[in-house]
Every structure is written in structure tokens, then in C-alpha cells.
Amino acid sequence: MPKLTEACRGVEQIVTTANNNMGRGLASPSRIDLSGYQNLCAAARNTGVRRLMYVSYRGVAQDAPVDIFRIKWYIEDAIRRSGVPHVMLRPTAFMDIWIDQLLAKGIREKGVATIFGDGHTIANYIAVDDVAEFAVKILSRPEVVNEAVEAGGPSDVSQNHLATLIERRFKSSGKRRHVPVAAMRLLPPIIRPFNEVAARLMTLGLYAATKSAPFPGWKSSADRFGVLPRTVETYVDQMA
């Protein structure tokens, strides 16, 4: 805590994305993320930090089905209760994770796309670089304080559509492996005691397969802060 206080001394604004989403056991996000943010808030308050921006996610809820999503709700709550002036930046699904790391990885390496459920559920996607641009623009707007800013892009699409775009980009055979919803419902409680991270990934897959999350109002925030988020087509075209 003393080192954290020293790190905050003389700092006017903080942008924080820190998490331990893939942690397990004593390093599980349920054990360390919330307390870490409580300590950060105390340090920020004690050193007079003018504003703290926390990168959460759009749809944050106390009863979210994924543990790391629930933790984000409690972190937001801790920030609000701390009295530190704040902004909650809530982006939609990251293209860099859901497109590049999850879908494209299997297509690049094995020519097979792994799809959660039937692949028809719609979600909104935004690139990490575009979220960073939102953060930079907010930093320059001191009047934006004690509010939540939702950030998304122009693409409300399904996993099947994403897979098609990536297959075309890498001239893949188009083979797909669908992970059944029933398996993603039943297995996490069974495997969690042995592999916490695998259970978490399954609940994330279940969320993606069953939770429709379009964002028709994405342009309002984009126009407010002068950000032009890229489409999934543009993102895939630029992938290596």
C-alpha cells in the first residue's frame, strides 16, 4: 500500500485496465482484483488524484454469469463508494480477443474455427486501439466525471459471420467445430475444482453463445468523443 500511494503521488489522472482474468487459486481474480482496486482507490483519494478511469465492460451486472464480469461490477461499486472522481469506460467485446485470439488462432494453425453454440448470437465488437482512443479523448475532457461511457463499434455480427470473414482472409477450408451449449452449461462446476481457468473460459463461451448483445447506440458515444471505431471487416483485413 505505501508503494501504491507513492506511485499515485503527483498523478492527476489514472487509467486502469489491470486484471488477473486468467488467474487461479491464490491468484484468482476473485481473490485479488477487488482488493487491489480498493487499495488503488485509497491511494488515489489520499494523494488527491483528480480522476480515475476504469475500463470495465458494457453490460456489467452484479449477477453476471461469468465470475470476472461480476467482479467488474464490484470494482465499479468500490470506485463509486471511494469518493474518487471517476469514469467507467464500458467497451463491448474486444476484437483482439474474440476475433484474433479465439477465432483466428484456430483457423491460422489448424484451419478450423471454434464456434460457441450455433454461432448465430449477435454481439457488438470494438478494437482495443479504438477503446484506447476513447480513453485518450476522455482524459482531455475534465467535465466528463462520475459517469459511465459505453464504447462500441459499427459491427453487430454473429460468430458465424466473423468466421466467414477470417476464413476468406486466410483462404481457409471453412471447417468449423461447434462447442455445444449443453456442455458449456454442465462442465464448469465439474471441472472448476481442478481447472479454474478452463471453467471460466467455458462460462465465457456460454455467455457468447446465449447472450445477444447488439449495440445500436454505439454512434452516440463515438460522435461525442470524436472516435471513428473500425468495422470487423476492416480489422480482419488488417490482420497478419
Disulfide bonds with the S-S distance in Angstrom:
none
